[in-house]
Amino acid sequence: MPHYVGVDLGASNVRAAVGDETATISASAREPTPDGPTGEAVTEAVREVVRAACAEAAVDPAAVAGAGLASMGRLDVDAGTVTVPSNLGDDIDGIRLVEPVATLLDLDPESVTLRGDTQAGAIGDRFHAHPAVDDLVYLTISSGIGAGVIADGDLLRGRNSNAGEVGHQTIDADGTMTCGCGQPGHWEAYCSGNNIPRFARRLFEEGTSDTALPIDDESFTAADVFAYAGRDAFADHVIDRVTALNVLGVANVVHAYAPDVVTLSGAVVTNNPDTIVDPIRDRLPPKLVVDTPEVTVSDRGDAAVLEGALVLALPDDVRA
């Protein structure tokens, strides 16, 4: 039976898995993503976690039949690299992936497929949870916001496989909050896990005088806001504003792609499904001029991206 390798390179962790033609993970490994000092340090971390997953599966790396790589950041799939890594050291100007992994596994680079992480998430979620759905959006709300889109049964890749950066749509024309990319008014600037605390502080500065939230604490996080839901009027106000913007963002995505299913994932969603997902379901239909999709929480959890990377490693006839 042939073995395949999937890799998920994130800003926090790099994970690898070994599986078979059913894209079922038989062994995996994980380690923190190095914050530099160079892209080569990240490349070697990827190679090391692949070695560890193969060792756990008792599989010779040279016997692997194919590999799929899912990565954060801006990609250059022709070069097999991450050209603009997300949330890593400023000195990292690129990360080589395809050629080093192909060399480790004794594969032709053509047998190693590189895609964006949310694109892999869409593939993994559809393969395992929604195999009969030809139009699906996998939307993650976590430290950032992004999407993978399946349209007419095929992955929507875009130029250099960089489609799906929906967190950088403008949902506030006045641009009161600036995104990490430097542009004002982006969805991610208000509703991502990293930016909800910044948005809460901005709303507090607009005139709120009383809250139990630790607004001035450096350790103040999005989790604090959701922990006070229903117990603090200002926390409820922040969540209501976040919800309104999430509904706008999701409505824009639905209008763009007309999916049958929107499957939501990411830490903000999975830690707060009742607070995040239920209001989107309730408020979305009146915003739409297209059919309302099923809105659900991904049952694959944080495994969807790694499972999708494993699916990318399969031969085309098996993947289909």
C-alpha positions in Angstrom: 0.0 0.0 0.0 1.5 3.4 -0.9 2.1 6.0 1.7 1.6 9.8 1.4 2.8 12.8 3.4 0.9 16.0 4.2 2.4 19.1 5.7 0.7 22.1 7.3 3.1 25.1 7.8 1.5 27.6 10.1 2.9 30.7 11.8 2.7 28.9 15.2 3.3 25.2 14.4 4.5 23.0 11.6 2.7 19.6 11.3 3.2 16.6 9.2 1.2 13.4 8.7 1.5 10.1 7.0 -1.5 8.4 5.5 -2.9 6.1 2.8 -5.1 6.4 -0.3 -8.1 7.2 1.9 -6.3 10.3 3.3 -6.6 8.8 6.8 -3.8 9.9 9.1 -1.8 7.0 10.5 0.9 9.0 12.2 1.8 12.6 12.7 4.3 15.0 14.2 4.4 18.6 15.2 6.8 21.2 16.4 6.8 25.0 16.9 7.5 27.0 13.7 10.9 28.8 14.1 10.7 32.5 14.1 13.8 32.7 11.8 16.4 33.8 11.8 16.2 32.7 8.2 13.8 31.0 5.8 16.2 28.0 5.8 15.5 27.4 9.5 11.8 27.1 8.7 12.6 24.8 5.7 14.6 22.5 7.9 11.9 22.5 10.6 9.5 21.2 7.9 11.9 18.5 6.8 12.5 17.5 10.4 8.8 17.1 11.2 8.3 15.1 8.0 11.1 12.8 9.2 9.5 12.5 12.6 6.0 11.6 11.1 7.6 9.0 8.8 9.5 7.5 11.8 6.3 7.4 13.8 4.6 5.5 10.9 7.6 3.2 10.4 7.8 4.4 6.8 11.1 5.0 5.0 10.9 8.6 3.7 12.3 7.5 0.4 9.3 5.1 0.0 6.7 7.9 0.1 4.6 8.1 -3.1 3.6 11.8 -3.0 3.4 14.8 -0.7 1.0 17.8 -0.3 2.1 21.0 1.4 -0.3 23.6 2.9 1.2 26.9 4.0 0.3 30.3 5.4 1.6 33.4 3.6 1.8 34.4 0.0 2.9 31.6 -2.3 4.9 31.2 -5.5 3.8 27.7 -6.6 6.0 27.7 -9.7 9.0 28.3 -7.5 7.6 26.1 -4.7 8.2 28.8 -2.1 6.5 31.0 0.4 7.4 34.5 -0.7 5.9 36.5 2.1 5.6 34.5 5.3 2.8 35.6 7.8 3.7 36.6 11.3 7.3 35.3 11.3 10.5 37.2 11.7 10.9 40.4 9.6 14.2 39.0 8.3 12.6 36.0 6.7 12.1 37.0 3.0 11.1 33.6 1.7 10.8 29.9 2.6 11.7 27.1 0.2 9.4 24.1 0.4 8.8 22.0 -2.6 12.3 21.2 -3.7 13.7 20.5 -0.1 10.7 18.2 0.7 11.0 16.4 -2.7 14.7 15.8 -2.1 14.0 14.4 1.4 11.4 12.0 0.1 13.3 11.1 -3.1 10.4 12.4 -5.2 10.2 14.3 -8.5 9.1 17.9 -7.5 6.1 17.3 -9.7 4.9 14.8 -7.1 4.9 17.5 -4.4 1.8 19.9 -4.5 1.9 23.3 -2.7 -1.3 25.2 -1.9 -2.5 27.8 0.6 -3.6 26.6 4.0 -7.2 27.6 3.7 -7.4 26.0 0.3 -6.1 22.8 1.8 -8.7 23.2 4.6 -11.5 23.3 2.0 -10.1 20.2 0.3 -9.9 18.3 3.6 -13.3 19.4 4.8 -15.0 18.4 1.5 -13.1 15.1 1.1 -14.0 13.9 4.6 -17.2 15.7 5.6 -19.0 17.0 2.4 -18.0 14.7 -0.5 -21.2 15.3 -2.4 -21.0 19.1 -2.2 -19.6 20.7 -5.3 -19.8 24.3 -4.1 -18.3 24.9 -0.7 -16.5 27.7 1.2 -14.2 26.7 4.1 -13.9 29.9 6.1 -11.5 30.2 9.0 -11.7 32.9 11.7 -8.6 32.6 13.9 -5.5 34.8 14.3 -6.4 35.9 10.7 -9.4 35.4 8.4 -9.2 33.4 5.1 -11.2 31.1 2.9 -10.8 28.1 0.6 -13.4 27.8 -2.1 -14.6 24.7 -4.0 -16.6 25.8 -7.1 -18.2 23.3 -9.4 -16.3 20.6 -7.7 -12.8 22.1 -8.3 -10.6 24.1 -6.0 -10.5 27.8 -6.8 -6.8 28.5 -6.8 -6.3 31.9 -8.3 -2.9 33.3 -9.5 -0.1 31.4 -7.7 -2.7 29.6 -5.6 -3.3 32.8 -3.6 -7.1 33.0 -3.9 -9.2 33.2 -0.7 -7.7 36.2 1.1 -11.3 37.2 2.1 -10.1 38.7 5.4 -8.7 41.6 3.3 -12.0 42.7 1.9 -13.0 46.2 3.1 -16.0 46.0 5.4 -15.6 49.5 6.9 -15.3 52.3 4.3 -14.2 54.7 7.0 -11.3 52.5 7.8 -11.3 53.1 11.6 -9.1 50.1 12.1 -5.9 49.2 10.2 -5.2 45.6 9.2 -1.9 43.9 9.8 -1.2 44.2 6.0 -1.3 48.0 6.5 -4.6 48.7 4.8 -7.6 50.3 6.6 -11.0 48.8 7.0 -10.3 45.2 6.3 -12.5 42.5 7.9 -9.5 40.9 9.6 -8.7 44.1 11.3 -11.9 43.9 13.4 -12.9 40.3 13.7 -9.8 38.1 13.8 -8.7 36.7 17.1 -5.6 38.9 17.1 -7.6 42.1 16.5 -10.8 41.7 18.5 -9.0 43.2 21.6 -7.8 46.2 19.5 -11.4 46.7 18.3 -12.7 46.4 21.8 -10.2 49.1 23.0 -11.3 51.4 20.1 -15.0 51.0 21.0 -14.2 51.6 24.7 -12.4 54.9 23.7 -15.6 56.0 21.9 -17.3 56.6 25.3 -17.8 53.5 27.4 -17.0 54.3 31.0 -17.7 51.0 32.8 -16.7 47.4 32.0 -15.3 44.4 33.8 -13.1 43.6 30.8 -9.4 44.0 31.5 -9.1 46.6 28.7 -5.8 48.1 30.0 -4.1 44.8 30.6 -1.4 43.8 28.1 -2.6 40.2 28.3 -6.2 41.2 27.3 -7.4 38.8 24.6 -10.4 37.9 22.5 -11.1 35.1 24.9 -11.7 37.6 27.7 -14.4 39.3 25.6 -16.2 36.1 25.0 -15.8 34.9 28.6 -17.8 38.0 29.7 -20.6 37.5 27.2 -24.0 37.9 28.9 -22.4 39.2 32.0 -21.0 42.6 30.9 -22.9 45.1 28.8 -19.7 46.3 27.0 -18.5 42.8 26.2 -22.0 42.2 24.6 -21.6 45.4 22.7 -18.3 44.4 21.3 -19.6 40.9 20.3 -22.6 42.5 18.6 -20.4 44.8 16.6 -18.1 41.9 15.7 -21.2 39.8 14.7 -22.5 42.5 12.4 -19.2 42.8 10.6 -18.9 39.0 10.4 -22.3 38.9 8.8 -21.2 41.5 6.2 -18.1 39.5 5.5 -19.9 36.2 5.1 -22.6 37.8 3.0 -19.9 39.1 0.6 -18.3 35.7 0.4 -21.7 34.1 -0.3 -22.5 36.7 -3.0 -19.2 36.1 -4.6 -19.2 32.2 -4.7 -22.9 31.1 -4.1 -21.9 28.0 -2.1 -24.2 25.3 -0.9 -22.3 25.1 2.3 -20.2 27.5 4.3 -18.2 25.6 6.9 -16.6 27.7 9.6 -13.4 26.9 11.4 -10.6 28.5 13.3 -10.1 29.1 17.1 -12.5 32.1 17.3 -15.3 29.8 15.9 -14.5 26.5 17.6 -14.1 28.1 21.0 -17.3 30.2 20.7 -19.8 28.4 18.3 -22.9 29.7 20.0 -21.7 33.3 20.1 -20.2 33.4 16.6 -22.0 30.9 14.4 -25.6 31.0 15.6 -25.9 34.8 15.1 -24.4 34.5 11.6 -27.0 31.9 10.7 -29.8 34.1 12.1 -28.8 37.4 10.5 -27.4 36.2 7.2 -30.6 35.4 5.1 -31.9 39.0 4.9 -28.6 40.2 3.6 -28.6 37.9 0.6 -29.9 38.1 -2.9 -28.7 34.6 -3.7 -29.8 31.3 -2.0 -28.9 31.0 1.6 -26.3 28.3 2.2 -26.0 25.9 5.0 -23.7 27.5 7.6 -22.0 24.9 9.8 -19.0 24.5 12.0 -16.4 22.2 10.5 -16.3 18.9 12.3 -12.7 18.4 11.2 -11.4 21.0 13.7 -7.8 22.0 13.2 -7.2 18.7 11.3 -8.9 19.9 8.1 -5.8 21.7 6.8 -3.4 18.8 7.5 -6.0 16.3 6.1 -6.3 18.5 3.0 -2.6 18.5 2.5 -2.7 14.7 2.6 -5.4 14.7 0.0 -3.3 16.9 -2.2 -0.6 14.2 -2.1 -2.9 11.6 -3.6 -3.0 10.8 -7.4 -5.5 12.8 -9.3 -7.8 9.8 -10.0 -7.9 8.9 -6.3 -8.3 12.5 -5.1 -11.4 13.0 -7.4 
